[in-house]
Amino acid sequence: MQARVLTPTETAEHLAQLGLDQARARAFSYEDELQGAAYAWHTHARHQLLCPLAGTARLDIEDASFLLPPQRAALIPAGERHATTRRDASIVSIYFEPAAFPSPLATVRIFEVPALLREMVIYARRWPVARRPDDAAANTFFAAMADLIGPLLDHGATYRLPRGRTRPVQRAIECALRDVSSADLARAAAFAGATERTLRRRFREETGVTWRAFVTRARVLRALDLLSLPDASVTRVALDVGFQSLGAFAAAFRAVTGQTPSEFRRTAPPSSGGDGQKS
């Protein structure tokens, strides 16, 4: 699905219409219903738990990008400037007052979603932004959810991709992430309006890694998503994300994750591909 790119004005108007920052409840859920949206840079007054239930979302912050499949969630601090791209993802967000967590949240945290938290996110959809702030059951439920999230926040460095500082490098990254299997320096340079030589030099200066290393890491992160699908084949996944041999795939995968693809496949939490049902 092609992303529907919202301008900063459209993003601000849409978020104001939702009333996320004006809600009276200490915590509530929001199920994103804007199909394929790519939101411009914005902030929230509350911490946001961004949890895809199906598909893969993208989260950008000032110095990094993150890919979020259903096995992964992000906790975005209140006031953190960020942009999100939904595309085909089904997303539920939980908004918490900062006081819900005992320690200040200094930056975005990415973590694996245990089965219990995923079920709690699905269940929380019954308490949207307009819920009663004095609903004792809801308040207890969201407090328990915050307690469950707290110990999970020290993870996620594996999933980080650099963003770059200038528009040409950021456009090259955008081009690569649209389809990591066919990411190509010449195509990215044309998309960014730069020569290949200039892009290669500026890419390393701004991100700290080479173009080739970035693409390899992005392919491994995409492979993590695909290997979690039912009946995934390591060979098929390697080819689908752009590796030409199983040996190259296994070496790159181990360098990023510390595991072989087969080891990850055996231990990864399954992706149901669905978003559950409201009750």
C-alpha positions in Angstrom: 0.0 0.0 0.0 1.3 3.4 -0.9 1.5 5.7 2.1 -0.8 8.7 2.3 1.6 11.4 3.2 0.1 14.0 5.5 1.4 17.6 5.6 2.4 19.1 9.0 -0.9 21.1 8.9 -3.0 18.0 8.1 -1.2 16.0 10.8 -1.8 18.7 13.4 -5.5 19.1 12.5 -6.1 15.4 12.5 -4.5 14.9 15.9 -6.4 17.9 17.3 -9.6 16.4 16.1 -8.9 13.2 17.9 -8.3 15.1 21.1 -5.4 12.9 22.3 -3.8 15.8 24.2 -7.1 17.0 25.7 -8.3 13.7 27.1 -9.2 13.8 30.8 -8.3 10.1 31.5 -4.9 9.2 32.8 -4.5 6.5 30.1 -6.5 5.4 27.1 -6.3 3.6 23.8 -6.5 4.8 20.2 -6.9 2.5 17.2 -5.5 4.2 14.1 -8.2 4.2 11.4 -6.5 6.4 8.8 -5.5 3.8 6.2 -1.9 4.0 4.9 -1.1 7.2 6.7 2.3 8.7 6.9 2.1 11.4 9.7 4.4 14.4 9.6 6.6 15.3 12.6 4.6 15.8 15.8 4.6 15.4 19.5 2.2 14.2 22.2 1.6 15.4 25.8 1.6 11.8 27.0 3.8 8.8 26.5 2.7 6.7 23.6 2.9 2.9 23.4 2.9 2.3 19.6 1.9 -1.3 19.0 1.3 -2.8 15.5 -1.1 -5.8 15.6 -0.5 -6.7 11.9 1.8 -5.4 9.2 4.9 -3.3 9.8 4.9 0.3 10.9 7.9 2.7 10.7 8.8 5.2 13.4 11.3 8.0 12.8 12.9 10.1 15.5 15.6 12.8 15.0 18.6 10.5 14.7 17.1 7.0 13.9 14.4 5.0 12.2 12.8 1.9 13.5 10.7 -0.9 11.8 8.0 -2.2 14.0 6.3 -5.6 13.1 3.6 -7.1 15.4 6.3 -8.7 17.6 7.8 -5.3 18.5 6.5 -2.1 20.1 7.8 1.4 20.8 7.3 3.6 23.9 7.6 7.2 22.8 8.2 9.8 25.5 5.9 12.7 26.0 7.2 15.6 24.0 9.5 13.5 21.7 9.3 14.7 18.2 8.6 11.8 15.8 6.9 10.8 12.6 5.1 7.5 11.9 4.3 5.7 8.7 1.5 3.2 8.9 1.2 1.8 5.3 -0.5 -1.6 5.7 -0.1 -1.9 9.4 -2.9 -2.2 11.9 -1.9 -0.1 14.9 -3.2 0.4 18.4 -1.6 3.0 20.6 -1.9 3.4 24.4 -1.4 6.8 25.8 -0.1 7.2 29.4 0.4 10.2 31.6 4.2 10.4 32.3 3.5 9.7 36.0 2.4 6.2 35.0 6.1 5.2 34.9 8.3 5.7 38.1 11.4 6.7 36.1 11.6 9.5 33.5 11.7 8.2 29.9 14.6 10.0 28.2 14.3 8.6 24.7 12.3 6.1 22.6 12.4 2.5 23.7 11.9 -0.4 21.4 11.1 -3.9 22.8 9.7 -7.3 22.0 6.0 -7.7 22.9 5.2 -10.6 25.2 2.0 -12.4 24.5 0.3 -11.1 27.7 1.0 -7.4 26.7 -0.3 -8.0 23.2 -3.5 -9.4 24.6 -3.8 -6.4 27.0 -3.3 -4.0 24.1 -6.2 -5.7 22.2 -8.4 -5.7 25.3 -7.6 -2.0 26.0 -9.4 -1.0 22.8 -12.7 -0.9 24.8 -11.3 2.2 26.6 -10.8 4.9 23.9 -9.8 8.6 24.3 -13.3 9.7 25.5 -13.5 7.1 28.3 -14.6 8.2 31.8 -11.6 9.2 33.8 -13.2 7.8 37.0 -13.6 4.3 35.6 -11.8 2.3 38.3 -11.5 -0.9 36.2 -9.8 1.0 33.4 -7.5 2.8 35.7 -6.4 -0.4 37.4 -5.9 -2.1 34.0 -3.7 0.6 32.6 -1.7 0.8 35.8 -1.0 -2.9 35.5 -0.1 -2.5 31.8 2.5 0.2 32.8 3.9 -2.1 35.4 4.3 -4.8 32.8 6.0 -2.5 30.3 8.5 -1.0 32.7 11.0 -4.0 32.8 10.8 -4.3 29.0 12.3 -0.9 28.3 16.0 -1.7 28.4 16.0 -3.5 25.0 15.9 -2.6 21.4 19.3 -1.4 20.3 19.3 -4.2 17.7 16.4 -2.6 15.8 17.9 0.9 15.3 18.6 2.3 11.9 20.4 5.7 11.5 18.4 8.5 9.8 21.0 11.0 8.5 21.0 14.8 9.0 20.4 16.2 5.6 17.6 15.8 3.1 19.6 13.9 0.4 20.8 11.2 2.9 17.3 10.9 4.4 15.8 10.5 1.0 18.3 7.8 0.1 17.3 6.0 3.3 13.6 6.4 2.4 14.3 4.9 -1.0 16.1 1.9 0.5 13.4 1.2 3.1 10.6 1.2 0.5 12.0 -2.1 -0.8 15.1 -3.4 1.0 15.4 -6.4 -1.3 16.2 -4.2 -4.3 17.9 -1.3 -2.5 20.5 0.1 -4.8 23.0 3.0 -4.5 22.4 4.3 -8.0 18.6 4.3 -7.6 18.9 5.9 -4.1 21.3 8.6 -5.5 18.9 9.5 -8.3 16.0 9.7 -5.8 18.1 11.9 -3.5 19.3 14.2 -6.3 23.0 13.4 -5.7 25.8 11.6 -7.5 26.7 8.1 -6.2 30.1 9.3 -5.1 28.7 12.2 -3.1 25.9 10.1 -1.6 28.4 7.4 -0.5 30.6 10.0 1.2 27.8 11.9 2.8 26.1 8.8 3.9 29.0 7.6 5.9 29.7 11.1 7.4 26.1 11.5 8.6 25.2 7.9 9.7 28.6 6.5 10.8 28.1 3.5 8.5 28.6 2.7 4.9 25.7 2.4 2.4 26.3 -1.3 2.1 26.3 -1.8 5.9 23.1 0.1 6.2 21.3 -1.9 3.5 22.6 -5.2 5.1 21.2 -4.2 8.5 17.9 -3.1 7.0 17.6 -6.4 5.2 18.3 -8.3 8.4 15.6 -6.3 10.3 13.1 -7.1 7.5 14.1 -10.8 7.8 13.3 -10.7 11.5 9.8 -9.9 10.6 9.4 -12.5 7.9 11.0 -15.3 9.9 8.3 -14.8 12.6 5.5 -15.6 10.1 4.0 -19.1 10.2 5.7 -21.6 7.8 8.5 -19.1 7.0 11.4 -20.7 5.2 15.0 -19.4 5.9 16.0 -19.9 2.3 12.9 -18.0 1.0 13.3 -15.2 3.5 17.0 -14.8 2.5 16.1 -14.4 -1.1 13.0 -12.2 -0.4 15.1 -9.6 1.5 17.8 -9.4 -1.1 20.6 -11.8 -0.1 22.2 -13.9 -2.9 23.3 -16.8 -0.7 22.4 -18.5 2.5 26.0 -18.1 3.7 25.9 -14.3 3.3 22.5 -14.1 5.0 23.5 -16.3 8.0 26.7 -14.2 8.5 24.9 -10.9 8.4 22.1 -12.1 10.5 24.4 -13.4 13.2 26.4 -10.1 13.2 23.2 -8.1 13.9 21.3 -10.4 16.2 23.9 -12.8 17.7 21.9 -15.8 16.4 21.6 -17.8 13.2 18.4 -17.4 11.2 17.4 -21.0 12.2 18.0 -20.3 15.9 15.9 -17.2 15.7 13.2 -19.0 13.7 12.9 -21.6 16.5 12.6 -19.1 19.3 10.8 -16.1 17.8 7.3 -15.3 19.0 4.8 -16.2 16.3 3.1 -13.4 14.3 -0.6 -14.1 14.1 -1.1 -11.7 11.2 -4.4 -10.6 12.7 -5.5 -7.9 15.1 -7.8 -9.8 17.4 -11.4 -8.9 18.2 -13.0 -6.3 20.3 -15.1 -7.6 23.1 
